[in-house]
Each structure stands twice: as C-alpha cells, then as structure tokens.
Amino acid sequence: MIQTVATTPYADQKPGTSGLRKKVPHFQQPNYVQNFVQAIFDSLEGFAGKTLVIGGDGRYFNREVIQIALKMAAAAGFGRVLVGRGGILSTPAASNVIRKNRAFGGIILSASHNPGGPTEDFGIKYNIGNGGPAPERITEAIYARTKEIDEYRIVDAPDVDLDKLGSFDLEGMKVEVIDPVADYAELMESLFDFDAIAAMFRDGFRMSFDAMSAVTGPYAQAIIETRLGAPVGTVRNATPLPDFGGHHPDPNLVHAKELYDAMMGADAPDFGAASDGDGDRNLIIGKGIFVTPSDSLALLAANAHLAPGYSGGLAGIARSMPTSGAADRVAEKLGVGLYETPTGWKFFGNLLDAGMATICGEESAGTGSNHVREKDGVWAVLLWLNVLAARKEPVKDIVTKHWAEYGRNYYARHDYEGIDSDAANGLVAALREKLKALPGTKVGPLTVAEADDFAYLDPVDGSESKHQGIRILFEGGSRVVFRLSGTGTSGATLRVYIERFEPDPAKHGMETAEALADLIAAAETLAGIRERTGRAEPDVIT
C-alpha cells in the first residue's frame, strides 16, 4: 500500500560535484532522506516499469537509507531494483551494473573518501543510464524540487532481507539482491591479461593492497587473491566496516601512511596500492617510489596498449584542469585528443559516450576508462599489474624511464580543510579581481604569463561551466591553481595545486618540495592564504 506523507522542504539539499553530502545526524533529521529521494524521482521521467540500481559503500546509515529508497522506488513505479548483497556496491561496480542491465539509473549511497560513522559523513547521488553521475541539468532540477517539495510517497511494507541473494516482491516491484562482486570481476577479466598477472604472482611477485576497511576489500580479495592467486593476506583491512575501522578512507600519503612506510622499507613488496571508501580512487606506490595520480594517469595511458582491453589504442585522454600536464605529452605522442575538463567525473561522461576519450583521470587519485562511467580504483591497480607483468620491470624503473622520455611534472596539492567559508570565498573573490592585471607581473623570481578563471565548453553538447578554478600560469610552463572543493561536508576546503615542468632528466632527482619552493611562496604571495584563513600550513599535502 502506497502512503503519501506530508513534508516540508529543507533549504540545504543542493547536490555538489558528487551528490548530496552531509553528516549522518543531518541526514537523520525527519524526512531529510525521503525529501531528497522523492526530489530525485520527481525530477525524472519515463521510468515506470524500468530498472533501478541501489547500493553503497557500507558506511554507517547505508542499510537504513537503502530500505527507504527501495520502498520509495516501489511507490514511484519502478518495475525492478537491483541491490547489492548487504547493501554493498562500489561506485564503479554500481556503474557497471547499471550499464550491463540497461537500467534506467541508480542511487549510490556514499561520501567517497570521507570518514564514516554515527557522527561522520554520508552521501546520496543519482547516476543516469550510462552509468555516470547525473549531469548538471538533472542535479539542478533535483535541487529546485527540494526547495518546494510538500509530500513524498512510500510503500508500507517490511524491510527487504539484504543479506540473502535472490528475488523478492515489494508491493509489486521486483527486488533482486545480487552478488556485488561477480559482474565487476567478470568485466575486469575481459580487460586484463589475468594469466600473465597470475604467472607474475606465481614467480614470487609481492604486493600489498590496503582496502582501508572500506568497500573494495571483497572486490580485491575475489580478484587479486582468488582469481589471480596472490597470497592470502595480500589484501589487508579487507572487511568493509560502517566506520571504516576508524580509518579515514582516503588513499593518500597521510591516511595510508602505514602502506607508504612499508613500501619505503628495506623489505618492501614489489607493489603497493590502496583504494578509498567507495572504491573509485587509487593510490599507487612502487618499491621506494610514490607515483602521483597525475603521473599514474600519464603512465597508464602510455602503457595501456599492453592490456588486451586497450590493445587497439586510445581514442583520446581526458584530465581535470587541476591535474598535471603529464598526460598531455602522452596524448601528443600518441596523436590522440587531450581534453581538459572541470573537476568532477560527470564531465568525462560525454567524452566517453561520444568515443572521444578512452582513459580519464583526476589529480585527486581518480583514474578510469570507458569500461564504466565512474573513476575506478581497482581497475587502475589491475592495469598497473598488467603493465608490470608485461614489462617485467620495477615500478621505479618504469616511472624514471617515462620521465626521461616525456619530462617530469613536479606536482603537489595543498589542502586547507574546514576553513571558514566566508574567508575562503573572500580569498577566491580577491584573486578573481586581480586576474586581468597579473600577466607580465613578477612574483619573486617568477613572471606571470597568463591568469584566468577556468571555464569549460563541452565539445559534445555545447554546455558551458564557468568559475571552475583560478589558474596562474608562469613563463616556462609552471602554474598554480586555486579551487574550492565540493566534496566536503563542513566548512570549506581550499585546494592549491602547484606544478613545475622539468624536461631535463639531470634535474629529475629533486625532492618535490624543493622543486616547487618558489611556486609555493608565490601562491602565498598571490592569495594571502595565511592572512585570510589564519592557516600557516596546509592540513594535507599530496
């Protein structure tokens, strides 16, 4: 029986770059979840009798919201819902399920790399039928609906047993609880040379994969340990926990320090990797060398032909604007297009659907390809394993040879987290006012060549996205980028991206901080970070 329940709007349900993210207690307010889910359904057309996919990263409040979403989907008129056993579906796996089953769309419950727990972060986002995040026209429609919603519809029915595989009836809607790993593992086996990777493990190759007590544990165990034959224990922190075991599930050098320290030790494994809360990000570390996400994108693009799924070459490479230019020179050598987009995976979707790009990446540890429409942490790890199996060289040798051929992009991101929103917005506004006057001016030893507020004109649909980050480009190819992040749940995060291109192999051995010292000083001079935010140092450097 369908119930229609009166409700009142909340004013703060505007989706960010990856859906709606707030603290769990915020989502637990009366009808907060119901309002947003109903707004999603009210913003869509033509889904009666169609298939919806629902799943999440297993964080606290995941199961409760899935039950609400299932009952509201039944009330809305969906014919079938596919949901991962235990409520689990990594974000890339959910994208694959949507695509494989030609579903109308999907609801993914995640706050990605943000902490989980009763007082930590939660998120809801809608993905469209191509498996990718909803474009801005849909998220804007959802937000508009949240501001005027006055009722929601839900069926009055018992909860679905999420831990039992099989089909269930929910007031006339079919609910199928599926194995969250099987379809994804099958897709990975179609892309990579599993026999060659398995042979590498049999020959004694050692690896450490940190699942960070998050969603990729079951995926990595099933693929890396079971199918590829890596020793049991290769995947650590493999059980997804509602609070990620107290970990901050962001695969960077701060939150995966234990893995980093092991990879820098005397008895380091050959290869180290990690993924994040919902499985869409990756960390790559070789014995004695950290591979930046920007370099990883360039290296994977340059070597993708070694994997069966990409042996025919790439149609193009896409990267977010703050990501380093390392991939640009790979695209130039391959003779394929290079597309610079705003931050947010949804901007890659049109390029992938149009066949203009094959591999995409962001400096924030997201890399992926046209196999799904989300970034994919386990995919990136498996492509690295395929490259290592084919080249039979250590990670460090592969990276240094790449730098010698293409040049090195020294690169760092400085994050100032949880700063006052007014101060952050004031900093950005002041920078915007300076832009026209900056070209030709000197900042320490550097001379500004260009300065702008990045805008993107989508080459597929002609849509324009403005104010996507302030770029200060210096003579010689160095740059500093300032951008406010949309992935947090409280305050503002100012991200400062610092990059220097060095073509001379004799200068590739510097420490990153040394290579970027004058640019770091220039960023402070230009933006007045300390004065405006009160922060003398960034919270995280990656």
C-alpha positions as CSV (number, residue, x, y, z in Angstrom):
1,M,0.0,0.0,0.0
2,I,1.3,3.4,-1.0
3,Q,1.4,6.1,1.6
4,T,1.5,9.8,0.8
5,V,3.3,11.7,3.6
6,A,3.2,15.4,4.1
7,T,6.6,17.1,4.5
8,T,8.4,20.5,4.4
9,P,11.4,21.4,2.4
10,Y,15.0,21.7,3.6
11,A,17.0,24.6,2.2
12,D,20.3,22.9,2.1
13,Q,19.8,20.0,-0.3
14,K,21.9,21.3,-3.2
15,P,24.0,18.5,-4.7
16,G,27.7,19.1,-5.1
17,T,30.1,17.6,-7.6
18,S,29.3,14.1,-6.3
19,G,25.8,14.3,-4.9
20,L,24.4,15.5,-1.6
21,R,26.9,15.1,1.3
22,K,26.2,15.9,4.9
23,K,27.0,14.5,8.4
24,V,24.9,11.4,9.4
25,P,22.9,13.3,12.1
26,H,21.9,15.8,9.4
27,F,20.5,13.0,7.2
28,Q,18.7,11.6,10.2
29,Q,16.5,14.7,10.5
30,P,12.8,13.9,10.0
31,N,12.1,13.2,6.3
32,Y,15.5,14.6,5.2
33,V,16.4,11.4,3.2
34,Q,12.8,11.0,2.0
35,N,12.7,14.6,0.7
36,F,15.8,14.2,-1.4
37,V,15.0,10.7,-2.8
38,Q,11.5,12.0,-3.7
39,A,13.1,15.0,-5.4
40,I,15.2,12.7,-7.5
41,F,12.2,10.7,-8.7
42,D,10.1,13.9,-9.3
43,S,12.9,15.2,-11.5
44,L,12.9,12.1,-13.8
45,E,10.5,11.0,-16.5
46,G,9.8,7.7,-18.2
47,F,11.0,5.3,-15.6
48,A,7.7,3.5,-15.0
49,G,8.3,-0.3,-15.0
50,K,12.1,0.3,-15.6
51,T,15.1,-1.0,-13.6
52,L,16.9,1.0,-10.8
53,V,20.2,0.1,-9.2
54,I,20.8,0.8,-5.5
55,G,23.9,0.2,-3.5
56,G,26.5,1.9,-1.3
57,D,29.9,1.7,0.3
58,G,28.7,0.1,3.5
59,R,29.2,3.2,5.7
60,Y,27.1,3.9,8.7
61,F,23.4,4.6,7.8
62,N,23.8,2.8,4.5
63,R,21.3,0.0,5.2
64,E,18.6,2.2,6.6
65,V,18.7,4.5,3.6
66,I,18.6,1.6,1.2
67,Q,15.3,0.4,2.8
68,I,13.8,3.8,2.4
69,A,14.9,4.1,-1.2
70,L,13.6,0.6,-2.0
71,K,10.1,1.4,-0.6
72,M,10.0,4.8,-2.3
73,A,11.1,3.3,-5.7
74,A,8.2,0.9,-5.4
75,A,5.8,3.7,-4.7
76,A,7.3,5.7,-7.6
77,G,6.5,2.9,-10.1
78,F,9.9,1.3,-10.9
79,G,9.5,-2.3,-12.1
80,R,12.7,-3.8,-10.7
81,V,15.5,-2.8,-8.4
82,L,18.9,-4.4,-8.3
83,V,20.6,-4.0,-4.9
84,G,24.0,-5.4,-3.8
85,R,24.0,-8.0,-1.1
86,G,24.5,-6.4,2.3
87,G,23.7,-3.1,0.6
88,I,27.2,-3.1,-0.9
89,L,28.2,-1.9,-4.3
90,S,31.3,0.0,-5.0
91,T,30.7,3.1,-7.1
92,P,32.4,1.7,-10.3
93,A,30.6,-1.7,-9.7
94,A,27.3,0.2,-9.5
95,S,28.1,1.9,-12.8
96,N,28.8,-1.4,-14.4
97,V,25.6,-3.0,-13.1
98,I,23.6,0.0,-14.5
99,R,25.3,-0.4,-17.9
100,K,25.2,-4.2,-18.1
101,N,21.5,-4.4,-17.1
102,R,20.5,-1.3,-19.2
103,A,19.0,0.2,-16.0
104,F,17.2,3.5,-16.1
105,G,19.6,4.8,-13.5
106,G,20.9,4.2,-10.0
107,I,21.1,5.6,-6.5
108,I,24.6,5.4,-5.0
109,L,25.0,5.9,-1.2
110,S,28.5,7.1,-0.4
111,A,30.6,10.0,0.8
112,S,33.5,8.6,-1.1
113,H,36.8,9.1,0.7
114,N,35.3,11.0,3.6
115,P,35.1,9.4,7.1
116,G,32.2,7.2,8.2
117,G,30.4,6.6,11.5
118,P,27.5,7.8,13.6
119,T,28.7,11.4,13.5
120,E,30.6,11.4,10.3
121,D,29.7,11.7,6.6
122,F,27.0,10.2,4.4
123,G,26.0,10.9,0.8
124,I,23.4,10.2,-1.8
125,K,23.9,10.7,-5.6
126,Y,21.9,9.8,-8.7
127,N,23.6,8.2,-11.7
128,I,21.9,8.1,-15.1
129,G,21.5,5.3,-17.6
130,N,25.0,5.5,-19.0
131,G,26.3,4.6,-15.5
132,G,27.7,8.0,-14.8
133,P,26.9,10.8,-12.4
134,A,23.8,12.9,-13.3
135,P,24.7,16.0,-15.4
136,E,24.1,19.4,-14.0
137,R,20.7,19.9,-15.7
138,I,19.4,16.9,-13.6
139,T,21.1,17.9,-10.3
140,E,19.8,21.4,-10.7
141,A,16.2,20.1,-11.3
142,I,16.6,17.9,-8.2
143,Y,17.7,20.9,-6.1
144,A,14.8,23.0,-7.4
145,R,12.4,20.3,-6.4
146,T,13.8,20.0,-2.9
147,K,13.0,23.7,-2.3
148,E,9.3,23.2,-2.9
149,I,8.6,19.6,-2.0
150,D,5.5,19.1,0.2
151,E,5.0,15.3,0.1
152,Y,6.7,12.0,-0.5
153,R,5.4,8.6,-1.4
154,I,6.5,5.3,0.2
155,V,5.0,1.8,0.4
156,D,4.1,0.4,3.8
157,A,6.0,-2.9,3.7
158,P,8.5,-5.0,5.7
159,D,12.2,-4.4,5.1
160,V,13.9,-6.5,2.4
161,D,16.5,-9.0,3.6
162,L,19.6,-7.5,2.1
163,D,21.8,-10.4,3.1
164,K,20.1,-13.1,1.1
165,L,20.7,-13.4,-2.6
166,G,17.5,-13.8,-4.7
167,S,14.4,-12.1,-5.9
168,F,11.7,-10.6,-3.6
169,D,8.4,-8.9,-4.2
170,L,8.0,-5.4,-2.7
171,E,4.4,-4.3,-3.3
172,G,4.6,-5.4,-6.9
173,M,8.1,-4.3,-7.6
174,K,10.8,-7.0,-8.1
175,V,13.8,-6.6,-5.8
176,E,16.9,-8.6,-6.8
177,V,19.6,-8.9,-4.2
178,I,22.8,-9.6,-6.3
179,D,26.4,-10.6,-5.7
180,P,28.1,-7.2,-5.6
181,V,31.4,-8.5,-6.9
182,A,30.6,-11.1,-9.7
183,D,29.7,-8.8,-12.6
184,Y,32.6,-6.5,-11.8
185,A,35.2,-9.3,-11.6
186,E,34.0,-10.6,-14.9
187,L,34.4,-7.2,-16.5
188,M,38.0,-6.9,-15.2
189,E,38.9,-10.3,-16.5
190,S,37.7,-9.2,-20.0
191,L,40.0,-6.2,-19.9
192,F,43.3,-7.5,-18.5
193,D,45.7,-10.4,-19.0
194,F,44.8,-12.4,-15.9
195,D,47.1,-15.3,-17.0
196,A,50.1,-13.1,-17.2
197,I,49.4,-11.4,-13.9
198,A,48.8,-14.7,-12.2
199,A,52.1,-16.0,-13.6
200,M,53.9,-13.0,-12.1
201,F,52.5,-13.8,-8.7
202,R,53.5,-17.4,-9.0
203,D,57.0,-16.2,-9.8
204,G,57.2,-14.5,-6.4
205,F,55.9,-11.0,-7.1
206,R,54.8,-9.4,-3.8
207,M,52.0,-6.9,-3.4
208,S,50.2,-5.1,-0.6
209,F,46.7,-3.8,-1.2
210,D,45.1,-1.7,1.6
211,A,41.3,-1.7,1.3
212,M,41.1,0.7,4.3
213,S,38.2,-1.3,5.8
214,A,36.1,0.1,3.0
215,V,34.2,-1.3,0.1
216,T,37.0,-2.6,-2.2
217,G,38.0,-5.4,0.3
218,P,35.7,-8.0,-1.2
219,Y,36.5,-7.0,-4.7
220,A,40.3,-7.1,-4.2
221,Q,40.1,-10.4,-2.3
222,A,38.0,-12.0,-5.0
223,I,40.1,-10.7,-7.9
224,I,43.7,-10.4,-6.6
225,E,43.8,-13.2,-4.1
226,T,41.3,-15.7,-5.5
227,R,41.4,-15.2,-9.3
228,L,45.0,-14.0,-9.7
229,G,46.4,-16.2,-7.0
230,A,48.2,-13.6,-4.8
231,P,48.8,-15.0,-1.3
232,V,46.1,-14.7,1.3
233,G,46.8,-11.5,3.2
234,T,47.9,-9.5,0.2
235,V,44.7,-7.5,0.8
236,R,44.6,-6.0,4.2
237,N,41.8,-4.2,6.1
238,A,39.6,-6.2,3.7
239,T,36.3,-6.2,5.6
240,P,34.1,-3.2,5.0
241,L,33.1,-1.6,8.3
242,P,30.5,1.1,8.9
243,D,33.1,3.4,10.4
244,F,36.0,2.1,8.2
245,G,37.6,0.8,11.4
246,G,38.3,4.4,12.5
247,H,40.4,5.0,9.3
248,H,40.0,8.0,7.1
249,P,39.4,6.1,3.9
250,D,41.3,8.5,1.6
251,P,44.2,6.8,-0.2
252,N,46.8,9.5,0.2
253,L,50.1,9.6,1.9
254,V,48.7,10.9,5.1
255,H,45.9,8.4,5.6
256,A,47.7,5.4,4.0
257,K,51.0,6.2,5.8
258,E,51.4,2.7,7.1
259,L,51.4,1.4,3.5
260,Y,53.7,4.1,2.4
261,D,56.2,3.4,5.2
262,A,56.2,-0.3,4.3
263,M,56.8,0.5,0.6
264,M,59.8,2.7,1.6
265,G,61.3,0.0,3.9
266,A,64.1,-2.4,3.2
267,D,61.8,-5.4,2.8
268,A,59.2,-3.6,0.7
269,P,56.9,-5.6,-1.5
270,D,57.2,-5.0,-5.3
271,F,54.0,-3.1,-5.5
272,G,51.6,-1.2,-3.1
273,A,48.2,0.1,-3.7
274,A,45.1,1.3,-1.9
275,S,41.6,2.4,-2.6
276,D,39.0,4.6,-0.8
277,G,35.7,4.4,0.8
278,D,33.5,3.7,-2.2
279,G,36.2,2.2,-4.5
280,D,36.6,4.9,-7.1
281,R,40.1,6.3,-6.1
282,N,43.5,4.7,-6.0
283,L,47.0,5.1,-4.5
284,I,50.0,3.6,-6.4
285,I,53.3,3.1,-4.7
286,G,56.3,1.1,-6.0
287,K,59.2,-0.1,-4.0
288,G,60.8,3.1,-3.0
289,I,58.7,5.4,-5.1
290,F,55.3,7.1,-4.8
291,V,53.5,7.6,-8.1
292,T,51.5,10.8,-8.1
293,P,47.9,10.4,-9.5
294,S,48.8,12.8,-12.3
295,D,51.9,10.7,-13.3
296,S,49.9,7.5,-12.9
297,L,47.3,8.7,-15.4
298,A,50.1,9.5,-17.9
299,L,51.9,6.2,-17.4
300,L,48.7,4.2,-17.7
301,A,47.8,6.0,-20.9
302,A,51.3,5.4,-22.3
303,N,51.2,1.7,-21.5
304,A,47.5,0.8,-21.8
305,H,48.2,-1.0,-25.1
306,L,49.8,-3.8,-23.1
307,A,46.4,-4.8,-21.7
308,P,44.1,-6.8,-24.0
309,G,41.2,-4.4,-23.5
310,Y,43.2,-1.5,-24.8
311,S,45.4,-3.1,-27.4
312,G,43.7,-1.3,-30.2
313,G,44.9,2.1,-28.8
314,L,43.2,5.1,-27.2
315,A,40.7,7.4,-28.8
316,G,41.8,10.2,-26.5
317,I,42.8,11.2,-23.0
318,A,40.8,13.4,-20.7
319,R,42.0,15.0,-17.5
320,S,40.6,17.5,-15.0
321,M,42.1,21.0,-15.2
322,P,44.0,20.8,-11.9
323,T,45.6,17.5,-12.9
324,S,49.2,18.0,-14.1
325,G,50.0,18.2,-17.8
326,A,51.9,14.9,-17.8
327,A,49.2,13.2,-19.8
328,D,49.2,16.0,-22.4
329,R,52.5,14.9,-23.8
330,V,51.5,11.3,-23.9
331,A,48.4,12.3,-26.0
332,E,50.6,14.4,-28.3
333,K,53.0,11.5,-28.9
334,L,50.1,9.0,-29.5
335,G,48.4,11.5,-31.8
336,V,45.1,11.5,-29.9
337,G,43.0,14.2,-28.4
338,L,43.6,15.7,-25.0
339,Y,40.6,17.1,-23.2
340,E,40.9,19.4,-20.2
341,T,37.7,19.4,-18.1
342,P,36.5,20.8,-14.8
343,T,36.8,18.7,-11.7
344,G,34.0,16.1,-11.4
345,W,33.8,12.8,-13.2
346,K,30.5,13.7,-14.8
347,F,32.4,16.0,-17.2
348,F,34.1,12.9,-18.7
349,G,30.9,11.2,-19.4
350,N,30.0,13.0,-22.6
351,L,33.6,12.4,-24.0
352,L,33.4,8.7,-23.2
353,D,29.9,8.3,-24.6
354,A,31.0,10.1,-27.8
355,G,34.0,7.9,-28.2
356,M,36.4,10.8,-28.0
357,A,38.3,9.6,-24.9
358,T,39.3,6.2,-23.6
359,I,41.2,6.9,-20.4
360,C,40.4,9.7,-17.9
361,G,41.9,10.9,-14.7
362,E,42.0,13.4,-11.9
363,E,44.8,14.5,-9.6
364,S,42.6,13.5,-6.6
365,A,43.5,9.9,-7.2
366,G,40.8,9.0,-9.6
367,T,41.6,7.2,-12.8
368,G,39.3,5.2,-15.1
369,S,38.4,4.4,-18.7
370,N,35.4,3.8,-20.9
371,H,34.6,0.4,-19.3
372,V,32.3,2.3,-16.9
373,R,31.3,5.9,-16.3
374,E,33.0,6.4,-12.9
375,K,36.6,6.5,-11.8
376,D,37.7,3.1,-10.7
377,G,40.4,2.3,-8.1
378,V,40.6,-1.5,-8.5
379,W,40.7,-1.1,-12.3
380,A,43.7,1.3,-12.0
381,V,45.5,-1.2,-9.8
382,L,44.8,-4.1,-12.2
383,L,46.1,-2.1,-15.2
384,W,49.3,-1.3,-13.3
385,L,49.6,-5.1,-12.6
386,N,49.1,-5.8,-16.3
387,V,51.8,-3.3,-17.2
388,L,54.2,-4.7,-14.6
389,A,53.6,-8.3,-15.9
390,A,54.1,-7.2,-19.5
391,R,57.2,-5.0,-19.0
392,K,58.9,-7.2,-16.3
393,E,60.4,-4.1,-14.7
394,P,60.1,-2.5,-11.3
395,V,57.7,0.4,-10.8
396,K,60.6,2.8,-10.2
397,D,62.3,1.9,-13.5
398,I,59.1,2.3,-15.4
399,V,58.5,5.8,-13.9
400,T,62.0,7.1,-14.4
401,K,62.1,5.9,-18.0
402,H,58.8,7.7,-18.6
403,W,60.2,10.9,-17.1
404,A,63.3,10.6,-19.3
405,E,61.1,10.3,-22.4
406,Y,58.4,12.8,-21.6
407,G,59.8,15.1,-18.9
408,R,58.8,15.3,-15.3
409,N,55.9,17.3,-13.9
410,Y,56.8,18.1,-10.3
411,Y,53.4,18.4,-8.6
412,A,51.7,18.8,-5.3
413,R,48.3,19.7,-3.9
414,H,48.0,21.6,-0.7
415,D,44.6,21.2,1.1
416,Y,43.4,23.7,3.7
417,E,40.5,21.8,5.2
418,G,37.5,23.0,7.2
419,I,38.3,26.7,6.9
420,D,35.7,29.4,7.3
421,S,33.5,29.5,4.2
422,D,33.3,33.3,4.1
423,A,37.1,33.6,4.4
424,A,37.6,31.0,1.6
425,N,35.1,32.7,-0.7
426,G,36.7,36.1,0.1
427,L,40.1,34.7,-0.9
428,V,38.8,33.5,-4.2
429,A,36.9,36.7,-4.9
430,A,40.0,38.8,-4.3
431,L,42.0,36.6,-6.7
432,R,39.4,37.0,-9.4
433,E,39.7,40.8,-9.1
434,K,43.4,40.6,-9.7
435,L,43.4,38.3,-12.8
436,K,43.4,40.9,-15.5
437,A,46.3,42.8,-14.0
438,L,48.5,39.8,-13.3
439,P,50.0,38.9,-16.7
440,G,53.5,40.4,-17.0
441,T,54.0,40.9,-13.3
442,K,56.7,39.3,-11.3
443,V,56.2,37.2,-8.2
444,G,59.6,36.6,-6.7
445,P,61.7,35.1,-9.5
446,L,58.6,34.1,-11.5
447,T,56.8,36.0,-14.2
448,V,53.1,35.6,-14.7
449,A,52.3,34.7,-18.4
450,E,48.6,34.2,-18.1
451,A,45.9,34.2,-15.5
452,D,42.2,33.2,-15.8
453,D,39.2,31.7,-14.1
454,F,38.8,28.4,-15.9
455,A,35.7,27.9,-18.0
456,Y,34.8,24.7,-20.0
457,L,32.8,24.5,-23.2
458,D,31.7,20.9,-23.6
459,P,32.7,19.8,-27.1
460,V,29.8,17.3,-27.3
461,D,26.7,19.1,-26.0
462,G,27.9,22.7,-26.1
463,S,27.2,23.3,-22.4
464,E,29.4,25.8,-20.5
465,S,30.7,25.6,-17.0
466,K,32.3,28.7,-15.5
467,H,34.3,29.5,-12.4
468,Q,36.0,26.1,-12.3
469,G,39.3,27.3,-10.7
470,I,41.7,30.2,-10.8
471,R,44.8,29.5,-12.9
472,I,48.1,31.4,-12.6
473,L,50.4,30.3,-15.4
474,F,54.1,31.4,-15.3
475,E,56.7,31.7,-18.0
476,G,58.4,28.3,-18.6
477,G,55.3,26.2,-18.0
478,S,54.8,26.3,-14.3
479,R,51.5,27.1,-12.7
480,V,49.5,27.5,-9.5
481,V,45.7,26.7,-9.4
482,F,43.3,27.7,-6.6
483,R,40.0,26.0,-6.2
484,L,37.3,25.4,-3.6
485,S,36.4,21.8,-3.3
486,G,32.8,20.5,-3.4
487,T,33.5,17.1,-1.7
488,G,33.5,18.1,2.0
489,T,30.6,18.3,4.4
490,S,31.6,21.1,6.7
491,G,33.3,24.5,6.2
492,A,35.3,24.9,3.0
493,T,38.4,23.2,1.6
494,L,40.8,25.3,-0.3
495,R,42.9,23.3,-2.7
496,V,46.1,24.8,-4.1
497,Y,47.7,22.9,-7.0
498,I,51.4,23.6,-7.7
499,E,53.2,22.3,-10.8
500,R,56.5,22.7,-12.5
501,F,57.5,21.0,-15.7
502,E,61.2,19.9,-15.9
503,P,62.3,18.4,-19.2
504,D,66.0,17.8,-18.2
505,P,66.5,14.3,-16.8
506,A,69.5,15.5,-14.9
507,K,67.1,17.5,-12.7
508,H,64.6,14.8,-12.1
509,G,66.0,13.7,-8.8
510,M,65.0,16.7,-6.7
511,E,62.6,16.5,-3.8
512,T,59.2,17.8,-4.8
513,A,59.1,20.4,-2.1
514,E,62.5,21.8,-3.3
515,A,61.4,21.8,-6.9
516,L,58.2,23.7,-6.0
517,A,59.6,26.1,-3.3
518,D,59.3,29.3,-5.3
519,L,55.8,28.4,-6.6
520,I,54.6,27.6,-3.1
521,A,55.9,31.1,-2.0
522,A,54.2,32.7,-5.0
523,A,50.9,31.0,-4.1
524,E,51.0,32.6,-0.6
525,T,52.0,36.0,-2.0
526,L,49.2,36.0,-4.6
527,A,46.4,34.7,-2.4
528,G,47.4,35.8,1.1
529,I,46.3,32.4,2.5
530,R,47.7,32.9,6.0
531,E,46.2,36.4,6.3
532,R,42.8,35.4,5.0
533,T,42.3,31.9,6.5
534,G,44.6,32.0,9.6
535,R,46.3,28.9,8.3
536,A,50.1,28.9,8.3
537,E,50.4,25.4,6.7
538,P,48.1,23.1,4.7
539,D,46.4,20.2,6.5
540,V,47.3,17.7,3.8
541,I,49.9,17.7,1.1
542,T,49.6,15.2,-1.6
